[in-house]
Amino acid sequence: MKTNFLKALTVLPLAAVLVSCGRAAIDPNDYLEVKYDGLDTVARANATVDYKQMVMDNLKAFGIKDEDDDHDIDRAVSKLKKYLGGELDKTSQLSNGDTIIFEWDDDKVEKLEKKYKIKLKVTDKEIKVTDLEEAKEFNPFDYITLEYNGVGPDAYAKVKVDSSLPVSYDYFKVTPSSGLSNGDKVTVTFGSSKSDEEYIKEDCFRQGYLPTLFEKEFKVEGVQSYVKKIDEVEKASYDRMYKYARKEFDKLADSWEKKELKDIELIGVNLYTPKDETAYWGKNALCFVYKVTTNKPEGFKDDKEEEKTTEAPTEAATEAETATAKAEEATKAEDEKTTTTTAKDDKKSETTTTTAKADNKKDDKKSDKDSYTYYYFTSFVNVLTPDTNKDKEYPASNVQKPEYINFFGVSGDAFVKGNVLFEGFETLDDLNKAMETKYPKSKCETNIKK
């Protein structure tokens, strides 16, 4: 209570006389009401004084004859408000068990007591805070997930808030939010900054909840990155590329006119990664290498075939032929002397077996001469892991196949044997050299066994 001590000394004796002369004793605290808004620990208090009821309970003391005399009642209420007031010493951040004080300002009370037949018992009132509702605790980070877009190390993060978050406040901030790779650490705050914590707490409390955490660190995981090693390629991604490569090759083989496909074998893959990450051709290239076998079209001449010799037989060769003929005549004479049926059957069986072996060997040589093998590739540029499009066909924009020009001679990823065009390379070394040109200044990892 804000009281002037000297004034109190002069007023009290007079007040005692006046009270004895029929003045109404009024305790303003009887008309004081404190209400709370909010939950335990962050509640707000608001104090009100019912001045009108104070007048209505003491009409005669205020010189009012009838309770329907609104004009005189309003005048008295106005005077009370002007000369008798006060405030709470604390109005916010209140908890159950706190004690707050309503401090009356009674410096001008004597003016009221002179005008009306009243005696005001003004004393500060202590109020104990009770019955504040307690908030339900919740961890806001239980209701969010971090989503990443882009490819490391240039990925960026955003927060996805679940609709089950129990409060309407749903702003979260990620720091840093860009330039991310797997393994990086980011901090997520509930609110835009640490300074928002009190505001957010009060906002949540008004809704009946208390956040238990305002900041949490997360490890970046699941961000797509460019494959740097063959064993980083997911099986599903590998199968998707293989399927695409074979489908495209089969389309090519169906268009052939001068050769036919006999076999195609994937012999392995080469992975090219740039030594300089700013390489213009891409971040990586996974090259599927195939060994292709076709028939040998009519008119085809293989440089590896040996030239047939046309030299005349030498004297030694003639002598060898003569000796062989004599040996055959001696064997024939011996056979005619044999009369046992079993011997004849054995000889026939042996001759048949020898002939069959000779025929098989002849067929194998014929088969080799009728086939030709060369090397083909399909490269997939900027291969990512994890592969988020496993159920879709591989995008053609990221695929490279043999490219060549056939204009007054073939140049590029193809060659001609005789009058037949082959897309690809005659040898594996030729293919590897071509890949080094396509992906310059790169490192190559391979699982092809030479």
Order of alpha helices (4+ residues) and beta strands (2+ residues): alpha-beta-beta-beta-alpha-alpha-beta-beta-alpha-beta-beta-beta-beta-beta-beta-beta-alpha-beta-beta-beta-alpha-beta-beta-alpha-alpha-beta-beta-beta-beta-beta-beta-beta-alpha-beta
